[in-house]
Amino acid sequence: MRIENHRLTGVAYQQAKNIGREIVPSLVILHDTASRLTPGSAATYLADNAVGVSVHFVVERDGTILQQVPTNRRAGHAGKSSFHGRAGCNDFSIGIEIVNPGRMTRLSESQAVTWYGETFATSLFGIREVETPEHGRGLWMPYAEAQITAVLELLRALFEGVPTLRDIATHWYVSPGRKVDTNPLFPLEHVRARILGRDDPADAEAEAFSEPVPPTAANPQMVIVDIPSGETLNLRRWPSFNPNILARIPDDTPVPVLRQGTFDGRQWLQVAYAGQEGWIVAAYTAALLPA
């Protein structure tokens, strides 16, 4: 498959009602439809609704892919969102909806029920109870093998055909606390590794927009964590408030500074703590006074 005129060749096209202005996409966001599994049910709603929702691609349970918005046009799939300090992900992302019922609750020992009232036999569909910090606790349906294969093929075609694409995220990542899709059974890291390789684009971006802070004998470049509440400061993998916490540094802990940079108007410091390197907000630190 390849991109041609911003539509994917070999994929059915159904024009959505809600198509926005031209965009330059740098991110792909993966979603669950949280809908019935009936083929075409989610796609029909996403193509024509009165609330402004739309998406670029829909992937059915059998692996069928339907494109509804050109890849260079804005779709309304992410809502209130941000990615590594950049707000409004609809303005720079391609959305892929994967047909899945979303979070379910237990109806009985052998049945799960969706938010819209449909029931599924847990053993028949392999439904599992899982709890994560990002998703909370719930019953979740695994994705069909044909869906994962189709998503990988679609992503490969997109990254080959859209040269501005750099990263892949999920709805729960760009809208933490508000959304829980894709569900915790989605093999996100496997998909990202297959498409992006082992080097994380976010790590490269953090390095590109920061500068090293080399220590000297006269100035060891140490700071001390200074939290007004006296609790802990989040050590994050990247300089952003997306879900990426590596550890929590106690108040009054001295840490060496490795790099510094400004991201989304806020100064961040890369520091070393407990054998890990990560980023903290510079406003929550103070200079370490000489002994």
N, C-alpha and C positions, 0 to 999 in steps of 0.2 A: 504494500500500500504506500502511496505517496500523496503529499499535499499538492493540489492543483486548484488554482483560483480560490484558495482558502476553503475548499471542500475536500474531503478525503475520498479518493477514488476507491471504488469497490465497496463503499458503504452507502446504505440508503439515506436519502436526505428528505426530511420533513420540516418545512420552514416554520419556525416558531413565530408566535404573534409578537412577543416582546424581545425585539432586537435593538440594541443600542448603537452608539457611535463606534467609530473605528478605534481599536486599541492596538498596542504592541505587547503581546503576552510574553511574560518571563516566567510564569508559574503555572503548574497544573494542580488543580484542587480536586480531590476524590471525595465523593459523597455517597451516602445511601439514599435511596428514594423513600424509605420508611413507608412503603405502599404495598398493595396487593401484588402477588406474584403473577397474576394473569398477564400474558404478553400484550403489550400495548397500553395497559392501564396507566402506568406512570407516565409513559411517553405522551399519551393523549393529553393528560392534564398539563404537563410541562410545556407542551406546544401551544396551548390555548387556555389561558386563565386570566382572571380580572385583577390579580394581585401583583402583577409585574414579575412573576417568577419565570425564569427560563434557564436553559443550560445548553452547552455546546454538543454533548454526546450523552446517549443513554445506552447502557449495556444490559441486555436482558439475561435471564437465567441460562438460556441455551447458547449464550455467546453472541447473539445477534447485536450488531452495533447500529444505532440510528443517530445521524447527525441532524441537529435542529438549528444551530447558529453557526455561521462562518467563523473560523478560528481568529479572524482579525476584527471581529465585532464583539461588543460588550454584551454579556448575558447576566441576568440577575440570579445568580446561584449562591453567592457567599454571604450576602447581607452584611451586617456590621462585623468587620473582620480586620485583621492586620497581619502582616508577615514581615518579621525582622525589622520592625520599626516603620513599615510603610502601610498606612491605613487604606481601607477601601479596596479590597482584593479584586472585586469585580472589574476594576479599571485596568488590571494587568494580568488577568489569569484566564485560563481555559478550564471550564468545569466539566467533570465526568460524573454522571449519576449511575450508580450500580444498583440494579433492582434487588431489594432486600427489605424485609419487614421492619428492620430496626430493633430497638430495645423492646423486649416483651416481658411480661410478668407471668408467674406461675398460676395456672388455673386449677390444676390438680397435679397429682404425682406424675402423670404421664402427658399432660397437655400444657401448652403455653398459649397466652392470648396477647394479641397486638393492641396498640392504642386505639385502632379502629374496629376492634371486636372480633377479628378473625382468629380462629384457633388452629394450632398445629400440634401434631403428635411429636413429642420431643425425640423419641427414638427413631422415628421415620426420617426426620430431617436432620438428625445429629445435633439438635439444639443443646447448648451447654450454658450453665450458669457461670458467669465470670464477673469479677470485680477489678477495676483498675482505678487509679487516682483520677484519670481523665474522663472515664465513662461512668463511674459509680458501679453499682451492682445491678445485674439484669440477666435475662435469658437472651441468648443470641444465636441466630441461625448462621451456620457456615456458608461461605460463598461457593457456588457451583464451580467445579474445575473449569468448565467451559468459560465462565465469566473471568476467572483469573487469567486464563490464556488469552482471551479477547482483550482484556485491559492491558496486558503486556504488549500485545501486537499493536494496539492503538497508541500506547505511549511511545513505542519504538518508532512508529510512523510519524508521530507528532514531533519528536525530538530530532528526527532526520529531516523533516520538512519545514519546521519553524525554527530558524536559526537563533531567535532571541530567547527561546526557552532555556531555563537554567535549573529549575528545581521542581520537586513534587511534594505536595503536602496534603493533609486531610482537612475536612471541615472542622473537626474538633481542635485541630492545631491552630487554625487561623481565627477561630471563635471559641477560645477556651471558656468553659463554664456555661456556655450557651448551647453548644451543639456536641453530640457524641458520635457523629458519623465521620469516617467509616467505623464499623463496630470492631471490638477488640480482637475478633478472629481474622480480620483482614491481614494478610502477610506483608505489611507495609515495608519493613526493612528489606525483605527479599525482593520486592518489586523495585524499590529505590536502588538496591545494589545491582540488579539486572540492567536497569536503564541508565543509571548515573555512574556506575562504577563504585569503587570503595571510597574514593575521596568525596567527602561531603561538600557540596557547593557552599553551604553556609559557613563552613570553616574557612574556605578560600576567600569569601566575601569579607569576613571579619578581619582576616589578615590584610587584605588589600586596602581596607579603609581605616587601618590603624598603623601605629608606628611603634617600634621597639623602644623600651626604656632600659638601656644598659646600666647596670649598677657600677659604681666606682667606690674606691676606698673611702673617699670623703662623703659620698652620698650613696648609701646602699639601696635607695629607692624602696623603702619600706613604708607602708601605711598601716594604720590601725583601724579596725572596724569600729565604727561609732554609730550605733543605732539608738535613737532617742528613747525607744521603748525598753532598751536594755536586753532585747531578745536575740534574734539571729538574723543574719543577712544571707540571702540566697546567692549561692555560687552557681552561675548558669553556664551552659555549654557555649552559648552564643550571646552576644550583646543585644538581647531582646527579651520581651516579657511573654513570648510564646512559651508553651510548656517544655522547658528544657533544664530543669533544676538538677544539678549534680550533687550538691551538698548544702548544708546550712552552717555558716560560720558564726560562732558565738561572738557576742559583743566583747570589745576590748582585745580581740585577737590580732596580733601583728602578722601581716602577710607581705611577701615580696611582690613588687609590680613587674610584670614582664612586658606588657604592651599597653598603649592607651589610644583611644579614638573617640570620635563623636558620632553617634548613631541616632537618627531621628531627633536631633537637637539636644541630646543628653550625653554627658561624658561618661564613658565606661572605662574600667581598668581590667586588664587580664592579669590575674594573680595566681600564685601557687598555694594550694592548701590541701593537707592530708593526702599528698601524693597525686593530686589532680590539678590540672590547669583549667581555669574557667574565668568568667567575666562577672564583675560586680559593678554596681552603680557608684560612681566616684563620690556623689553627694553624701553617701553614707560611710565615708572614711575621713580620717584626720591624719595629718602628718605625724610621723613617729618622732618624738623629741629625742635628741641624743641623751645618752645616759650621763 
